[in-house]
Amino acid sequence: MSQPLPLVDSFNRTVNYMRVSVTDRCNLRCTYCMPAYGVNWMQQDTILSFDEFYRIIERAVARGLKKIRITGGEPLVRSGIVDFIAKVAALKERGLKDLAMTTNAVLLKTMAGPLYKAGLRRMNISLDSLNPKRFEEVTRGNCFRKVWEGIEEAERVGFSPLKINMVLQKGCNDDEVIDFVKMTLNRDIHVRFIEYMPCGDYDDWKSKYMPMDDVMKRIEAEFGKLETNLEDKGGNEGTSGPAYNFKLPGGKGVVGFIHAISEHFCDTCNRVRLTADGSLRPCLFSDIEVNFREALRRNCSDEELDDLFDQSLQIKPEGHMLEQFAEEKTLKSMISIGG
């Protein structure tokens, strides 16, 4: 039997990275991700089972997928997540190279050990403020201590490097840039600054957006010229994804910049997103997607899954067209997409 063809889109980009949203539920309500009230949750019977997620992942790995990132919502709120991680981690014997998770760390203190034992080695933690009061304002959750204890426990059990993602909002948390960077001086932590993306109200997005070049200048004014991190240069070929990575002079950790808006990486985009209800979304900033759920629930063949993958790749756009953003095209709720 011939080997299945690799995942290549119509612009000859090889897709080897899939973000998998296992739930749209979350125990926080971050202001840039979801509204405070009135969220239209997915119906439970539309959300894929772990077996259904695994079937898609397994077939994608057979076609050359190298990296999986488990996301949500908040993935740790879903019962059975540790066993699922163990099952996916076993695919490393069949070609999967990298398994990672993005979490808000609220539940991480008790789950870091079991996740590590299950085979997870890389973790990104969303943390937008080191100030407990501001953290509560951004996340609408009074749980900063839990999050910080989760970060410390993840370090203790062996997650290294631990990556901390900060979504920068001008006038909200940009005064904390230097404090975040200082975490990389003596700890093997990757702090990654992410440009604020067009979620929710368009005018609100424009007022809070801050380009990464401005952030880098602010850091270099404080610490001197950043050194290129030769061990991980960034770009979609490495484990850093689209981040451009640097080090402070003498620093142990890494400072990364994700130019989601100012320097998009569409020409080398190697990723697709699987939503919690079973649709494969080839571009974060496009509504086009292909539904796998119906085929899975009628026990489709691998060949049918391949056809759905190929459909998804053929409709993957060349670029995100953010320069043509209109108000109605903003991301209304990141939580329904998987980030």
Summary of the structure (lengths in Angstrom):
residues: 339
radius of gyration: 19.3
end to end distance: 36.9
largest distance: 59.8
contacts: 1087
relative contact order: 0.16
helix: 37%
strand: 17%
